[in-house]
């Protein structure tokens, strides 16, 4: 008798929790027609309990870039901003000046919103890049739970880091692209400036509300939400739990649940937040271009080849030579550096979301998603 998809997915979750340094895991898979609607949880919320449940909120890390891009495209549809407009039209030029100095020439004021959302700006990553002889901001912050303002993060880019390449043509699918948190930090500042609201309010009004994401929230220096953070699943760095609420607030940390992440990835792909519906999402997901794979230490944690990126949307499809026994179909969506994922598989009409809450587990979703897809479809070994 063939194994059911639910049993196969339970086995996948068991293998996930058995990985080195994975202390708990949350996972859900749902088909578009609802015939498959499975959720699983393993481990404790934090050391000593309570037990994790499928309703436990968790830090989604860079999946918030999918939300940022969605909000940006909503505002562009409404005429509140121009994606091809220079960022100095929305932010004080003094905040932007000196961020991108390439071979002695300041290219900062050439940057557009599309450069940022498509990751083609070449800007250094304030969070992950290391200055000469120093440590990355995220390593320093997690060690001491330090916080920072947006302008302090931008000053680090300006004074201590170098851009990776000159600004590229964001309309060219052959253009270079490299993942940088600085791009999306600037976009969050633009969202606040254009809307007159906080990042949390923009997300609520333009994305969470329209998609029914009632259990998702954003923490910040202005709105710490300490009680809600205390109930969320713990983050881990190797064998040690992380206690870094100030750091998470400085990144506008987003917390969500399996149900809300399913609503997010399905809703965005179907175009529900947009006036133009699915057609707007298709513009958001065009063109995809492959990330380069850097050789610096930060490249071990940031997304690289063969991941492709459009406007806040990742696409991942294993090359044929890496899947000699049949490669799984492509998935779209986003992941986070703490081993979070929110994927949609258009070929098989499946949504897959979850987390392992481990800062060393950024590659886990890409290494595992093929097995999860096969388990859900039961057409090959998981």
N, C-alpha and C positions, 0 to 999 in steps of 0.2 A: 504493500500500500504506500503511495507517494506521501511524502511529508508535506504538511500544510505550510503555507507561507508564514503563518503565525509561529509555528514551531521552529521553522528555519530561521526566522528573525530573532527568536529567543536565543537560539544557538549562536547567532552572530553577536548578540549582546553579551553572552557569556564569554565569548572569545575576546571581545573588546575589554571587558573588565579584568580579564586575565593578563592583559598587556602590562609590561613593566611600567611602573609609576602611574598607572591609571587606578584611582582609588574609588571613583564612582562614575556612573554614566547614565545618561538619559537619551532616549532614542524614540522616534516615531516615524512611521511610514503610512501614507494614505494614498489611495488611488483616486483619480478624478471622479469616478462614478460611486465612490464610497464603499465598494464591495470589499476592499481591504482597508481597514482602519485599526492599526495596531500601535500600541505604546508600551514601552518598557523602562524600568528603572532598576538600578543595582547600586548598592552601597549606601552610605550614610550622607546626610546633608553636610556634616562636618565631623571631625574626630569625636567619637563618643555619642553620636546620634543627634537627632532622631534619624530614622530611616528615610531615605530619599523616596519621593512619590512622583508620579508622572505630572503632578501639578506644581512641583517645586520650581520657583523662579531661578534662573541662572543668568550669569553674565554672558552676553552674546559676542563680546569683543567686536571685531570689525564687520560683523553682519550689519552694524549700524550704517556702514557705507551704502548699502542697498537702500536703506531708509533715507539717508541724506540725498542720494541721487534721485530717488522718487519725489521727494519734496521739491527739489530743484526743478525737475521737469514739470511738476504741477504749476509752480510759479511761472515758469517760462510759458506754459500754455495760456496762463492768465495775463500775460504781458507785463508781469511785475519785474522781469529781468530778461536779459538776452544772453543765451549761452555762449555766443561768440563775442560778447562784449568784454572789454578788458576789466580785470578785477579792480583796477583803480577807479572805475566808474561807480563802484559799490563800497570800497574801503578807502580810507584816508591814504593817499599815496605815500605818506611818511611811514605807514605800517608795512607797506609792500617794498619800499625802496631797499636795495641791497640784499634781498633774499636770494636772487639768482644772478651772481656775478660770474660770467664765463669768459675766461682768458682776458680778464681785466675790463670787460665791458658789462655794465649792468643791464641785464635783459629782463629784469623783474616787471617793468611796466608793459612789456609785450604780452604778458600772460593773460589768457582769457579764462572765463569760467569753464569752458570746454576743456582747456588744457588740464585743469585741475580734476574735473570729474572723470576724464578719460585716462588719467595718470600719464600724460605725455609732457608734463611740464619740465621734467628733469630735476625738480627741486629735491634737495636732501631731505631725508626722513628725520624729523626732529626727535622722534621717539626711539628709533632703532639704529640709526647711523651713529658711528663712534668718531669723535674728534681725534685728531692725532695724539696718541699717548694717553687717551682717556677712555671712559666707559660710556655706553649708551645711556640716554636719559631713563629708559625703562629699567635698566639694570640698577642704576643709582637710586631711582625712586622706589623700587620694590625692596631694596635693602634697607632704606630708612623711612619708607612711606612718605616721601616728599610730594608736595603738590606744586603746581605752577599755574600761572595765568596764560591766556593765549599770547599776550605780548611777550612774556618771558620765554615761551617756547619759540616764537618767531625770532627773538633776539639770539637764541642759541643757533638757529639756522644761519642767521646773518653773520654772526661773529665767530662761530666755531666749526661750521660744516661747509662742505663744498657741494655744488650741484653735480649731478651725474652725467648730464649731457645738455646741450642747448635745447630750448623749446622746440618741439616737433609740431608738424601739421596734424592736428587732432582728427582731421577728416581723412587722412591717408592711412589705409589699413596696414601699410608697410612701415609706418612711423615707429620709432622706438617708444617703448613704454616701460616704466618701472614703478613699482608700488612705493608710495610715499604717504605717510600719515599727515605730512604737512599740507598736502593738497586738500584733504578733507577737513583739516582744522581750519583752513582759510574759508572753505565752503560753509562751514558752520557759522563763522563770523559773518559771511555774506547773508546767510539766511536770517540771522538776527537783525542785521542792518536793514534789509529789504522789508521784513515783516514787522519790525518793531516789537517782536516777541522773543522769548527765550527759545533755545534749541528745543527744549522739552515741549513747549507750547506749539511750536511749528510742527513737530512730529505728531503731536496729539491731533491737531486740527487737520493736517493734510494727509496723514497716513494711518495712524492708529485708529482714529475715529471712523473713517470710511471703511476700514477693513475689520472693524469689530475687535480690535486687539485691546481688550479691557484690562489685561493683567501685565501689560508692558509699561515700563517707566524708565526715566532717565535721571541719574543722579548728577549733581554738579556742586561746585563750591557754594553757589547761592541756594541750592535746594538739596541738602545732603541726604534726606530720607533715611536716616540712620536705622529706624525700626524695620523698614522694609528690607534694607540691605542685610540686616542681621538674620532675616529669615531665608535669605537666598543660599543656594548651594555654594560651598566654599571653593575657592581656587587653590590650586596646588602648584608648587615649583619643585619637581622631583618628588622627594619623600616628605617635604615639609609643606604644611598649609600656609597660605599667604594671608596676612592681615594687613591690607593696604587700602583702607577706605578713602584716604586723602588722594592717593594716586588715581583711583578709579573715578573720583569726582572730577579730577583735573582733565580726564579724557572724555567727559560727558558720558560716563559709562551707562550702557543700556542693559537692562535686565528684562527677561521675557520668560515665557513658558512654552512647552511643546505645542500646545494648541494655538497660541498666538503666532508662533513661528510658522506653523502650517498655514495659518491665515495670511501671513505676510507673503510667503513665497508664491502661493497660489494666486493671491489677490494681485500682486504686482505683475506676474506673468500674464494674467488675464486682463490687465489694464484697468482694474476697478477704481484706483484713485484718480484716473485721468479723464479729462473731458473727451479726449480722443480715443479712449478705451485701448484695446489691444494694439491699435496702430501706433499709439504713443510709446507703448512698451517696445515695439519693434524698432522704433527710432532710438530708443534708449539702449537697445541691444545691438546697435550697428555703428561702426564696424568693430568686430572683434580683432584684436591683435595680440600676438604672443608676448608675454613678459620675457625679458632677458633673464639670464641666471648669473647674478653677480658672484664674485669670489670673496667678497668681504664677509666678516663674521655675521653681519645683519642678514645676509642672503640665506642663512640657514633657517631663519624664522619668517622672512617675508615670502609671499607667493612668487614663484618663478616658473620657468619652462616645465611642462608644456601647457601651463594654465594660460588662458586667453582672457582679455579684459575689454569691455566696451565702455559704457558710462555707468559705473557702479555695479556692473553685472559681470560675474565670472562665467566662463565656459570651460569645462574640463572634459577632455576626451583622450583616452590613452592612445598613443601611437600604435599602429599595428605591430611593430616589432617588439613592443613591450607586452603584447597580449597575443602570443602565437596561437593560443587555443580558442580564440574568439574574443574580441574586445567588447565590453559593454557599451551601450549607447552613451552619448554625451549628456552631461547634466549642466544646468544653468543655475545661478544663484550667487551665494557668497559664503565665505568661511571666515573664521577668526583664529588668531594666533594661539588661543587657549584650547584648541581642538573643538571648535564649534562649527556647525554646518547648517545651511538651509538651502537645499537643492531641489530643483524640479527637473524631472526627466521627461522631455516632450515626446520622445519616441514611445515610451511605455506609459505615459500619463500618470507618473508617480511623483509624490512629494516626500522628501526625506529630510528630517531635521534632528538635531541633537547636540550633545556636548560630552566631553570627558573632563572639562575644567582643569586642564593641565597645560602649563606654559611651555612644556617641552613637546607637546603633541600636535603642533600646527599641521604637520603632514598627514596625520592619521585619517582625516576624512577622505583625502585623495587616494590613499593606499587601500581604503576599505570599501569605498562606495560601490565598486564593481561587484563585490560579494554581497552587499546589501541588496543591490538591484536583482541579482540572480536569485537570492533567497525570496524576495518578494514575488518574483515571477515563477520561481521553481522550474527554471529551464537549464539549470547547470549547477555545479557545486558552489556552495557559498564560501 
